[in-house]
Amino acid sequence: MNPASVLTHSKCTCGKGFNSQRKLNLHRARSAACKRHWMAEVAAFIPHTDTQKQLPNPDIEGESGSNCNVEICHQNDPLISPSISDYSSSCDDELMDGDDSDTDGESIPNDNPDEILGYGYHNDDVEGVSPEFVPDQANVGHDPGMEICHNNIYEEPEVESDDKMTGTVEASQLTSASRNLSEPSDNGADIYIENYPEAGRVFSRIRSKFQDDSEIQINTGKGNLHYPFANEMDHELGLWLHESGLSVSKIDSFLKLQYVQARKPSFGSGAGLRDRIELLPHAGSRWKEAKITPECGRPASSVTLLYRDPLQTIRELISRPSLAEYIEFSPKRIWSDATKTSRIYSEMTTGNWWWNIQANLPQGSTVVPVILGSDKTHLTEFTGDKKAWPIYMSVGNISSRARRTPSKDTWIVIAYIPTTKWKDDTDIHGTLNARLFHQCMEVVLEPLIDAGRNGINLADWDGNVRRSFPLVAAYLADYPEQILVNCAAGKTGPTTLAGPHDLGNILPSAPQTTEWVLRQIKRVAREVDPRDVKSYTSRARKRLLNGVDRPFWRHLPHFRVDICTAPDLFHGAIRFWRDHLFRWIVHLIGEAELDARLKALQPMIGFRHFAKGVTHLSQWTGREDREIQRVFVALIAGAKGINPTVMRNARAFHDFLYLVQYRSHSNETLGYITDALSTFHETKAIYIEMEARRGKNGVLDHFDIPKMAVFHTFVNHIKELGSAPQFSTEIVERNHKPGVKQPYRASSRRGYNTQMCRFLDRKERIRYTKELITWTLQQQERQLKDQAIGELTPGFQDRIRASILAPSFPLQHRPPYLRERRQGAALWLNRSPHYTRLTLTILANVYSIPSLQQDVDEYLRSNFDLLGSIGRQGVSVSDIMHIDVWENLHIRTADVQDEAEPSPQHTLHALPPGAHNGLYPYGHGHCILIHDSKEAQDVGIEGYRVAQLLLIFRVHFSPESSFDNENDLFGFEPRRIHPHTNPRRSAIDLAYVRFLKVSEEPDRDILMYRAQCAGSKRSRRGTVIELDAIARFIQLIPRFGSRMNRNITAETSMELHSTYYINSFATSQIFQAVY
């Protein structure tokens, strides 16, 4: 129903009317364009001062601060200004408070006495505060007994309590749903969220650390926020010099330049600059040094452990305002529908582990899941044996999205484990290193023992204090460090009881438990003295253990070895594919044949093209792994040596590999993982039969591969702690550059360990000071705006404060139109066309499309009518003034699982024959899915047609030939509207495509659809469509047959073949959406 057609009480700037102020507020919350206009009206009443920041105008060129030469030609989601936080929060909070009034003048009192008991003063030791928190032992282990009520966000909700909430969001957008309960879905699907009662309760409030440090900084600097630097320019220069990588001597040389001397900064040398940086405020803990005496063995040199307090690191992470929107304090259960039969698992808050731990803590407590990660790495390139063994730390309260984003700085180095050489026999060096690791880790994590048992008072970014229990929940490591942490023997399952000959079993082995490991250690210790390292290690290996007798985690509360050591995607599943499955199949197909097929694939921007093949590569990275995985299944289909069983096996493992990388799961997708893994195991014997499973000494008749035992643990770990990507060791390796490589390069290479710690200390002071200055300026701006709106009604003041005055850290520097592209599907062209003011005749000759003029004329006559004429007259090519042509089209589709997560951008080409100096003799066009009917959904192939893009052009009409599109070619409203388009348009964006016929069912074994050219392979006869009809990018891979024609190249493969596979593995988005 059109809101404008009913009696309206309130009207938006867009013209739509609403019968209540609440519905108008909801409309503004959902429409960012209307919100921006409304904010502009409100801002007009707010006086601007020199200290206030002007809101950027997204409609003025250059205001966004981006240099991208782009023009948004088709928009779905309206632009959202990065300087204004999401208004929906204020409206949704109002709904959840249960206010049934349509007026703005009423304020809602806070009736929850437990929310804030009083205000105190900040103390560096938060535990010194005496909150009114008495653990109720009767509530330990209580049953939550939750009831769930269903609310429709578009109606007046009746919420029984804060703990009983549901959201109406799209079921496929699982991660987003878990963060925003009130976000409406487009299709009306419901999910049900069950929050744990009283978890994460705030029982007192103090001054936040940012408040205290901001006041100290202003007082110390006498109003200068940049103290100990003279001013902002001096501060900026100092930080640039420090972060540039210049040595101290190079900085000294720079400061001696006459140009710099004329503008002399407050520091006169590189050493002086570092001294000033070390005077900046700091939120984290200071580094400590401990001399470690190994319990056994004779180290060749003294052993020094550098570490810092993990509790202070937790305080630092939880108190950062920039992470406020990413932090949660209570577990939840998310269900896909009202029957509560299918759980949804995404963040750590949605897993069983957090929920079960919460039931064993006093009511109102807060769980802080501690996540650790480690990976021994080389410090030098190519030469030398210098190594570092960093221990990284984060917390599970922070969303996985923030933890996967390096710029958020959510991972902090808390220790450098010493690496040493030994004077003992070489056959016990491994055990000595393992024992030293556990001895050092016990020192580092010792503060977590008492804190995990009794809890600590933890203040967040706003000074809210919770009784928190930091518990080690996950450890990110590759296989060697997994068995090191869990005290497992080599060639065994790190978290299961799988022995050396059980690793390839089709059924999972029983999980290891903490009690089982400790019990086995005690039994071995009774049989052999642990000080006899060699004998003890030999006896321990018979019980599937290594030689460690005192694990660091033996006293940690609620530690579970079967859950804590997370299955690794990067060094586990992906490396298994490279080291084993890929090699088996290459043996069957042949290196030359595989390379020839890889070289013949159509080049695409964002996809690596292996112009020389891949089998010659001696060193691979994760990038090469993923690039080959995305084309491998379709590439080998039909090749000689690849029988149906091999094809099913390869398809099953790639399904497993892509499924475990989902950021959110339901019971159904977990079932898909189990099915794919079962198919892989059932068919893997074919590699032994065909003698492709080979070792150094010939054919192997077993699958005793340790990584295979880990595959069975993915499903259970996802249920316990959430999706697998957040526990990949890729995250750890990504932190090596800022946490290890850069500090080492900034050192003198002598005594570098201490220098690396000082470098990290300076780096963290710089980051904290930047955030502190930003927070202080925002608070000052907030106070000015708060004064300006003080005369407004209380209800209106609450909404303004929640929208205009709330800080928006993550979006403050993001160009508004880039945010639109990240949040929804969008098509856009470069600002300037590649060719302009052409005629249809010239265009037809250049692109070798003889029927172009006829096809365009037919399309215009069928779909557009002139306005203002006597009667109605069809538009024809005679009304065209000129044509502009683009060779590139940019497309970004909405993420299938999370609209807030940026999906990859793809650039599609439509080049004419002979382009690039004859490199493409038949032209170069990528493939797309086109909307065909109303049945088209976000996922699946029904309702779409497959086509090859041949031409992208804009038709300009004479001003007197404005027209109206009365008809709907595809039977549905287009999903894009040109920003300059109105009912009287003078230009339209079109594309010329060649449709392909798609098989009704996917091919057996490979499970991919076939697409076939309707006419001649080289024919360029096609159809005109409006650019809005393009739905998404897809990749077609030719069916090469048993042996590929060596005359086919990457530039001709799409034109010289007639049958293709629609590649399911081109991207993770296509894998989930095109099937």
N, C-alpha and C positions, 0 to 999 in steps of 0.2 A: 504494500500500500504506500502511496506517495504521501509523505508527511505534509506536503504543501497543499494537499487537497482537502484537508480537514481543518476544523476550526482550531486556530493556533493561539497560544498564549505567549509564546516566546519565539523569537526568530533569530536565526543565525545569519552571519554576514554572507553566507553562500546562497541565501534565499530560502532555505528550508525552514518550515515552521514546526513547532513542537507544542504539545498541550501541557507541558510542565517544565519547570526550570531544571529538574533532574534529568529529563531526557535530553534537554539541550546540552547540559554538562557532559552527559555520556557521548553525545555526538561530537562535541569538541575534543573529548578524550580520544576518540577513535580517528578523527580526521585532523591530521597535523596541519594541513593548510588552513583550516578554519581556526585551529588553535593559535597558529602564528598571527593571523589577522586580529584575533581577539586580544592576544598578548600585546600587539602593537597599540591597540586602543587603550589598554590599561597602562602601558608604558608612557603614553602621552600625558598622563596625570602625574607621572613620577619625575621630579626635577633631577636633571643630570648634573653631576659635579665632575671635577677633574679626576676624582678617584674612582668614578664609576666607569665600567666597561660598556661600550655601546654594543647592543646585540647585532650580529651580522645580518645583513639583508641578503637572503639567497637569490633575490630577483635582480640584484645589481651585479654586473660582471666584475669580477675581481674581488668581491667581498669575501668569498669563501676561502681565499688564500691558496687556491689550487692552480697549478699551471697546466692542467690537463686540457688539451685541445679537443674538447668533446662538446657535442650538443645533444641534450636529452631529447630524443624525438618521440619517444613513447614512454608513458609513465603509467604505473599502476598504483604504487604507494605514493602518497603525497610527501613533499619534502618536510623534514623535521629539523628545526634549527638546533644545532649542537649546543647552543648556549642556554637552552631552556629544557629543564628536566621533564620527564614524562608526566603530563597532566593527569593521566589516567589514575595514578596512585591516589590523588586526592579524592577523585570521584569514587573510586572503588572503596577507599577507606570509609567514605560517607555511607556507601551502601552497606558495607559490612557492619557499621555501627547500628544499623537498623532504623535509621531516621526515616520516617514516612512523610515528612513535611516537604512541600514543594517550594518553600520559601528559603531564602538565603540568610535570614537574620537570626537563626537559632544556633546556638553552640551546644555541643553534646558534652555533658560532664563525663569525667572519667570515674567510673564506678568500680574499677578494679583496684582494691587496696594493695594487691601484691605487685602491681606494675612498678610503682615508685614509692618507697617507704619514707624517703627523705633525701635531702641533699647534704653532702658532706664536702670535705676539701680533699683535693688530690694529694696523695702521698706516694712517693716513689715506690714504696713497698705497699702494694694494694692489699696484701694480706694483713697489713696493720689496721685496716678498717674493721670496725666491729659491727658487721651487719646483723640484722635480726634473722639469722638463718640457723635453725636447729634441725639437723637431719632427723626425720621421722623414721626410725628403724622399722616401724610397722608397715611403712610404705615401700620398703625395699623388696623388690621382686613382685610388686603389685601387678595385677592384670589390668591393662588399660580399659578394656571393655568398651570400645568406641562405638558410637552410633553415627551414621553418616546421613545427612539430609541433603537433598538435591535442590539447588537454587538456580533459577534462570536469571542470568544477569540483566536481561531486558525487562524483567518484571521486578516488582518490589519484593526483595528477599526477606525471609524471616529466619534469621540465624539464631539457633538455640544457644550457642556458645562459641567462643573463639576457637575451640578445639574441634568443632564439627563444621567443616568447610568442604565445599565442592567447587570445581571450576568448570566452565563450559568452554572447552578449547578443542582444537582439532586433535584427534587421537594420534595422528602421525607425527605431530609436533611435540614429542614427548618431553624433551629437555626444556623447551620453553614453557611448557605447561607446568612443570615442577617448580618454576620460579615465579610465575604470575598466575595466581588462582583465578583472577577476574578477567583474564583476556578472552574475548569472545572468539568462537570459531566461525569459519565461513560456512561449514556444512552442518552445524548443529550437533556434532558428536560430543558426547560427554565423557569426562573422566572424573573419577572420584578420589579425593585426597583425604587421607585419614592421618591427621596430625597426632603425635604422641602427647597425651595430656600433661600439662605443666612442665614439659621439657624445655630447658633453656630459659627458665624464669628469671627475670630481673628482680633482685631483692634489695638493691640500694643503688644510689647514684652518687658519683663523685665528679670532681672536675677532671676532664680528660687530660691526657698528657699533652695533647696539642694545645689546649688552652694554657697550660702552665708554661710550656716551652715558648709559645708565642709571646706571652707576657714577659718572660725572662729575656727573650731576644730583643723585644722593643725597649725594655728598660736598660739592658746592657749597652745596646747601640744608641741609646738616647733617641729613639724614634727610627733608627736605621735598621730595617729588617735584614739587610745584607751584611751586617756586622759578622766577622771582623774586616770585611771589605768596605771600602770607602762609600760605594754607592752601587747601583744596579749595573752600570757599565763596567765598573771595576770588577764586580763579581762575575759578570758574564765573560770578560776576558780571562780571568783566572781559571774558571772552569773549562773554558775552551782549550787553554794551554795544557791543563792537566789531562783532559780526556782526548787530546789529539794524538797521544802516544809519543810525543817528543821526550827525549831524555832531559835530565836536569841540565846538562851542559848546553844542549840546544836551546832550552828555555832561557838560560843565561845569555846566550848569544843574541837571541831575539830581543831581550829586554835592554841590551846595550845599543840597539839601533837608535840612530838620532831621531827617527820618526817617533819611536816609542818614548824616548827620553823627553821629547817635547810634550808628551801627554803622559807623564810619568805615573804608573799605577802605584798602588799602595804597597806592593811587594817588589823588592829589587832583585830577586834571584829565584831560581827554581826551588831551592831549599826553603826560602822564605815563603814561597807560594804553598808548599806542602805544609809548612807550619801553620799557616792561616787556615787551610782546609781542615786541619786537625783540631782547630778551635771551634768549628761549626758544631751545632747541636747534633746529638746522635740518639737514636731510639733503641738500638740493639745493645747486646751485651759485649763486653770487652773480651779480647782474646786472652786465653790463659796458656801457660806452658807447664807441662808435667813431665818429669823424668820417669820413664817406665823401666822397671826391672823385670825382664821376662821371667816367668815362673820356671821355664825350662829352656835349655839351650844356651849357647854362648854367642851373643851378637858380636859382629866384627867392629861395631862402633856403638856409641851411646845412642839410646832410643829416646827420642823426644816427641811427645804428643802435643799438638796445638789444637785447642778446642775452645768452645764457649758454652755458656749456660743455655740449654734448650728451652727452659722455661721462659727466659727473657726473650728468646727468639719468638716463642708463641705470643707473648705479650705484644711484641712489635708488630706481628702480622695482624693480630686481631684488632689493634688500635689504629690501623691506618684508614683514614677516611676514603682514600681512593679505592679501597676494596670493600667498602660498606655494602654496595649493592650486590656483591658476589658472595656474601657470607650468610650462612644459615646456622642456627644453633639447636635445632630439634629435628629428630628423624620423622619420617612420614612413610606412609604406604600409599601408593598410587595404583588405582584400579582402572581398567579400560572401560568398564561399564558398570551399571547398577548391580549386576549380579555378583560382582566381586570375585569372579572366577579367574581372571587373568591379571596378574600383577605387571606393573611396568617398572623397570629398573633403569636408572640413568645415573644420577649423582650418588655420592656415598650416602646421602641422607635417605635414599630410597631402598637401601639394602637391608638385609635381615640382621647383619652384625650390629649395626648401630641401634636398631630397635631392641634387640635382645640385651645388649649391654645396658641400655637405658633402664630396662626393667630390673636390673640388679643394682641400681644406684638409688640414693635417696631421692624422693620426689622433688621435682623442681631443679634437679641437677642438670648440668650441661656437659655433654661429651665433646672432647676435643680430640678427634682422631689424628694422631701424629703419623705422617708419611715420611719415610726415610728413603734415600736412594744413594747408591754408590757405584763407582766404576773406575777401576784403576786405569790410568791413562799415561801415555808418554808425554813428557814436556818438550822434548827436542824432536825435530824433524829429521828423519833419515839416519842420523848418527847420534851416538850417546845412549846412555842407559838411565837417564834421569826420569823418574816417575813420580807421580802424585796420586794419592788415594783420597779424594775428597768425599765427605759425607754431606749430602744435601738433606734439607728438611723443609717440609711444608705441612699444612694442616688440611684435613678433609672438610672443614667448615667452609673453606673457599671453594667455589664452584670449579668443576673440571675445566670449563672454558677459560677461566682466569689462570688456572695452573698450567694450561697448555700455551698461554700467551707469554712469550719472553719479556715483553715490555712491561708486564705487570709486576715483575720482580717478586714472585710469590715463592721462589725457592731460595734458601739461604744456606750458605756453607757454614756448618757448625763444627767441623773438625777436618784435620788432615791426618789420616792414619799413617804412621811412619812405615816406611819400607826399608828393610835392612838386610844385610847379608850375614851368614852364619859361619862359624868355625867348625860346626858339627858335620857329621856325615851327610852327604847330599840326599840320601834316601829319606831323611826325616825333615828336610827343609820345608816341605809343604805343610807338614803338621805343625812345625814351629811357627810358621807364618800365620796359620789358621788360629793357633792359640793366642798369638800376639794380637791379632785382629780382635778377638773376643775380649781379651783383657783391656784393650784400649776402648772398645765400645762400651764396656761396663763402666769405665770412668766417665765417659761422655754422657751416658744416659742415666747415671745414678740419681740425678734430681727427679727423674720421672717416676721413681719407685714410690716414694712417699706421696708425691702429688697425685699419682694414679690411685693410691689407696684412700687418701683422706681428702683430696681435692684442694684447690687453691681458689682465691678470689681473683677473677679475671675481668678487667675493665675493657670495654670496647671503645670504638672511636668517639662515642658520644658520652662516655663516662658511665654507662650502664654496667653494673657489677653482677656477675653470675658466679655461682659456685661451680667450678669447672674441674673436670677430671681428664687430664691429658693421658691418653693411652696409645701405645704404638699399635697402629692398625694395619699398615702396609709397608712393604719394603720392596723397592724397585731395583732389580739387579738382573744380570744375565745369568746363564746356567752355572758357570763356575762359582759365581758369588752366591747364587741361590743355595747350592749345596753347602757352601761355606757357612752361610747364616744358619741354615737348618741342621748343621752338623751331619749332613748325609754323605755317604761314600760316593766316589766317582762312578759313573755309569749306572746310576740308580735314579729313581724318580725323586726330585727334590722335595715334593710335598706329599708323596704317596709311598706305599710299601712295595712299589714295583722294583724287583731285583734286576740284575743284569739281563736275565732271560725273559722278563715280563714286560719289557718296554714297548714292544710292538703289539701287545694284545688288543683284541677288538673290544674287550670289556675293561673298564677302569679298575685299577687296584684300590684297595682300601686306603683312606687318607692317613697320613701320619698325624699324630696328636702330640701336643706338648708333653702330656703325661707319658706317652709311649717312649718318646725320645729320652726323657730324663730317667725313666725306668731302665732302659737299655744301657745308658751311661753308668748307672749305679751297678748294674750287673757286671759290666766289663771292669769297672774299678775294683770290684770285690775279687775278680779273678786275676787282674794284673795291676801292678802299681802304676798310676798315670805318669810318674816320673821316669819310668822306663818307656820312653816315647816310642821306640821302635816296636817293642812287644805289645804295648797298649794299642798302637795303631793297627797292627796286624789282627789283633783279636777284635777290635771295634769294627773293622771292615766286614767281618763275618756276620755282624749284626746290622749291616747296611749303614754304618756310621763312619765318620772320619775320626781323627785322633783327638778331637777337642773334648776335654773333660769338664769344662766349666763354661757353658754357653752364657753369653752376655744377657740373654733374655730370661734366664731362669727365675729371676725375682720380679720381672715386670708384670704388673697386674693385667689379667685378662689377655695375655699374649697367646696367640694361636699360630703354631708353625704352619698348619695346613692352609690358613687363610692369609696370614701376614705376607708370606712370600708370594707375590702376585705372578701369575703366568705372563710371560713376556711376549708381546706381539713382535717386536722388532728382531731381537736375537733368537726368538723361539720360532714362531710360525713362519715369518718371512725368511729367516735364514735357513730354515728347513727346506723351504721351496727352492732356494738357490743352491744349497749344498747337496740336495738329494733329488727331489722330483725333477727339477730342471735338467740335471745331468742324466737321469734315466731316460727322459724323453729325447734329449739331444742324441743319446746313443742310438735310439730307434730311428729317428728321422734323418740324422746326419748333420754335421756342422754346416756344410756347404748349402744344403737345402734350407736350413733354418735362416742362415744369413741372407740368402737370396730373397726369401719371403719378407724378412724384416726390411731390407733395403727397398722393396717395392711398395711399401705402405705409403699412402698419401700423406705428405707433410701437413702438420697442423700446428698453429701457434699454441704453446703450452704443453705440447707433447714432444718428447725427444724423438728425433728421427735418427735411427742408426744407419747412417749412410755407408758404413763399412761393416755392418753386421755387429755381432756381439760376442761371438765365441773367441775372438782374439783378445778380449779384455782380460788383463791379469788382476786388476783391482776394481772392485765394485763398491758402490755405496748403496744406501737405501733408495736413493733416487733411481738408479738403474734397475733395482729390483722391481720397484713399482711400475716403471715405464714398460718393462717387458711383461709383467703380470697382466697389465690391462689389455694386451693384444694376444697373449700367448695361446689361449684356448682356441680362438677363431683362426689363429695363424696356422696351427698344426692340423686343423680339421681336414680330413681326406688325404693326408700325406701318406706315402708309402711307409709301412711299419707302424702306423697308428690305427689299430683295429678298434672296434666299438668299445671293448672293455677298457682300453687305455683312454679313450675319449671320455667315457663315463667317469673314470677315476680322476682325470685332470679337471673335468668340470666340477666334480664333487669337492675336490680340495680347494679350488678357487672359490667356490661358494662358501666353504668353511672360512677361508681366509678373509673374504669380504664381510661375511656376517659377523665375525667376532670383532670387527672394527666399527660396528654400529655404536653410536653414542648413546642410544637408548634401546631397551629391549622389552618385549612382552613375552608372555609364556609361549606364544606362537613362534616368535623369532628364535627363542632358545630351543624350541623343538626343531626348527630348521637347522640349527647348528648341529644338534645331535644326529639328525638324519643325514646331513652331508658328511659328517665324520664317519658314520656307520657305513655309508656307501664307499667312502675312500678305503676303509679297512677291508671291506668285503671284496674289493677289486684289486687291492694292491699286490696280490700274489702274481698278477700278470707280469710284473717286472722281473720276478725271479724266473718265471717260465720262459720269458723272452731274453733272459740273460742280460738284462739292462741294469740290474742291481749288482754293482761290481765294486770291488775294493782293490787294494794294491796288488793282491795276489790272485785276482780273477773274480769269478762270480761268487756272490754271497747268497746263502740260502736262508737268511733270517732278516728280521727288521728290528734288531736290538739297537735302536737309536733313542738316546735319552729324551730328545725333544718330543718324540711321539707320545711319551707317557704324560707329558704336560698338557697335550691337547685335550685330554679328558677332563681337565680341571677348570676349563674356561667357564662352562655353564654354572657350576657351583660357585665359582668366585664372583661371577656377575651377580648372582642372587645375593651373595653376602655383602659385597662392597660396591656394586655398581658396574658400569660399563668398563670394558677392557682398555680402550685407548688412554684413559687417564693414568694407567699404570705401566705404560710402555717405557722401556729404557731409552727410547728416543728422547724423552724429556730430559733424562739424566745427561745424555751425550750433548744435548743442546745447551745445557748449563755449563759444560766444560769451558767454552770460550770465555764467558764473563767470570766464571768462578775459578779457572785454573790457567788457561792459556794467556789471557791478558795480564793477570798479576805476575806470571812468570816472566813475560816479555818486558814488563816494567821494572824487573829486578836487575841486580848487577850480576846474576847467575852464581853468586857466591853467598852462601847463607841465605838462599832464596826463600826458604820456608817462612821465616819471620817477615821478610820484606813482602811476601805475598799477602800475609795477614794484614799488614799495615796498608797495603794497597786496597784491600777489600774494605777496611775500616774507613778510609778516605772516600771511597766510592759510595758507601752507604751513608756517610755524612752528607755527601753532595745530594744524593737522592732524597734523603729525609728533609734537608733544608729547602729544596725546591718545593716539596709537597707542603712543608710548613708555611712557606711564603704564600703559596697559592691558597692554602686554607685561610690564612690570616686576611689576605685581601678579599676573599669571598665573604668572610665574616664581617669585615668592615662594610663591604657593599651591601650585605644583607641588613645590617643595622640601618644604613641610610634608607634602603627601600622599605624597611619595616616602619620607620618613622613616617615615610611618605604615605603609607596606606593605613596609618593608625586611625584615621577618621572614618574608615569604611565599616560596614556592619560586621559583626563577629563572624558570621558564617562565610561571608565573602573574604574576609581576612584569612581564614583557614585555608581556603582554596588557593588564594594568591601565594601564601607562604609555601604551600606544598608544591606549587608549580614554578613560580618565578624565583623564589628565594632559595629553593633547595639546590645544592651544588650538583653539578653534572660532570664529575671528573672524567669519566671515560670518553665523553663526547665533546669536550671543550675545544679540541683542535681539529675535529673532523669536519670536512666540508659537507654542507647539508645535502648536496645532490649525490655525493658518494654514499652517504648514509642511506638514501633511498634505494640505491642500487644494491646495497648490502642486505636490506631487509625484505625486498620483494623482487619479483621477476621484472626485468626491464630489457628493452631493446634501445640501442642508441647508435647514432652515426657520428663520424668525425664532424667537427664544426664546419669544415670546408670540404666540398665534394672533390673527387679526383678529376672529374671532367664536368664542365658546366656549359649551359646554353647549347645543347646538342639537339638535333632533330631525330625523329624516329627512323628516317631513312639512313642517316649516318650510323645511328646506334645499331640498326639491323645489320649493316655491313660489317661493323667492327666486331660484333659479337656472333656473327654468322648465324643469325636467326632470321631467315627470310620472311617468316610469317609474323614478325613482331608487330608491325603496324596493324595487321588484321586482328591479331589477338588482343591488342590494347583497345582497339575500337570496339570490339565485341564486349570486352569487359566493362568499358565505360557506359555503353548503351544499356547494358543489362543491369547495372547497379546504381547509376546516378541520374538524377533529373535536374534540369535547370530550374531556378527559382525566378519569379518575377515575370515569367513569360505568359502569354495568353495560352491557357491550357498547360500541358506539361510536355516538355520536349527532352529527349534523351541527350546526354552529353556524348560527344564524339571526338575523334582525333583532330577535327578541324578547330576545336576550341582550345587546343594546346598551344601555349605560347613558346615554351622551351622545356628542355629536360636536363636535370642534373643527375650525375651518375657517381656512385660510390663503389669502390672495390672491396670494402670491408664493412662488416656488420658486427657489432658487439652485443653479446647477450649474456645476461646473468639471470638464472632461474632461482626461485625461492628454494631454500634448503628443505629437503623432504622431511627431516626430523626436527628442525629448529629454525624458525624464521629469523631469530636474532643472530644466528651463526652465518657468517659470510660464505656464500657458495662461490665456487670458482667462476671467474669470467672467461668466456670463450670468444675468440675472434674468428668470424667466418669469412671466407674469401669467395668472391665471384669475379674471376679474372677472364678476359676474353681470350680466344685462341691466339697463339703467338705472343702471349704476354711474357714480360721479362726477357726480351730479346730472343724469343722463340723457345724458351725453356719449356713452356706448356703449349705444345702444338694443338691440343684439342681444348684448351681452356683449363680452368682450375676452379672447381666449385665444391664446397663442402655440403654436407647433408644435414637435413633438418626434419623435425616433426611438425606437421601443420594441423591446426584445428580443423576438424571436418564436420563435427556435429555437436549437439548439446551433451551427448553421452561422454565426451572427453572429460576424463578425471585427471587429478594431479598425478596419479600413478596408473600404470597400465598403458597398453597401446591402443585399446579400443577408443574409437572416436577421433583418431589421428590418421594422417596419411604421411608416408615417407616420400621425400622429394630431395632432389639435388638443386642447390641454389646456383642459378646461372647469371642473374643480373639483378642489381639493386639500383633503383632509380626513383627520382621525384619528378612528378609531372606538374608543371606550372601552367595555370590557365590565365586567360586575359581577365582583368578585373570585372568586366561585365558578364563573365560566364561563371559566376558563383553558383554553387549547386548544393543539393541536399542528397544525402544517402538515405533513401526511403527503404531500400531493400536490404536484406541481410543474406549475404552470399552463403554463409555457413549455418544459418538458422539459429544464431545466438548473438548476443551483444559482444562486440569485440572487447578484448580485455585491456586494450591500450587506447589512450586518447592523446593525440598530438597536442603539445602545449599551445600551439597556435591555431588549433582546429576549433571551429565553431560551426553552427548550422549553415553558415555561408562561407564555404571554404574556397580558397583559390589555388591550393596545391595539395596533392596527396602523395604518400609514399607507397611505392609498389615494389614487387619483386617478380621476377620471371623464373619459374621453377619447372623442373622435369620430374613428373611423378613416377614412382616405381611401384610395382605390384608386390604386395607382401603376402607371404603364405598364411593360410588360416591358422595353422598350428606350428609351434616351434619344431625344428628338426629333432629327431630322437637322438639321444646320447649327448649331443652338444647343447641342446635346449636353447637354441637361438632361432629367431625368425629369419627366413630367407627373403631378400628383396631382389626383384628382377626387373630389368628394363622392359618397358611396355613395347617399345619399337626397336629400331636399329640401335646398336650399341653406341654409335657416334652421332646419332641424331640429336639435334638441339631443339627440336620442336617441343614446346611446353605449354604452360598456362600462366596467366597473369593472376596474381593474388595481392591483396593488400598486406603490407608489411606486418600489420597487427596480427595476422593469422599465424605467424611463426610462434611455435610453442617452446621448443628447446632444440639444442644441438644434439646430434647423434653421430656416431662413427660407423661407417660401413667398411667391412674388410672383405676383399674379394675371395671367392672360393677358388683357391689356386689349383685344386685337384691333387692327384697323386704326385705329380712333379710339376714344378712351376716353370712356365715359359720364361727363359732367361732374357728374352727380348723386351719384356715388360719392365718398365721403370716406375719410379715413384710418381713421375709426372704424367704417366699415361695409364696407370693401373685402373683408374676409375672409368676410363673410357673404353679400354680394350677388353674389359670383362663385362659380362651381362648378368651375373648372379653374385650376390653378396650376402654376408651375414650382418645382421644388426648386432653390433658388439655389446653384449651385456656388461662387460667389465671396463668399458672406456673410462668411466669415472665412478666414484662411489655413489653419486647422485643418480646416474643412469642405471646402475645396478639395482637401486631401490625403486626407481620410477618406471623403467621400461622393461616390461616382461609380458 
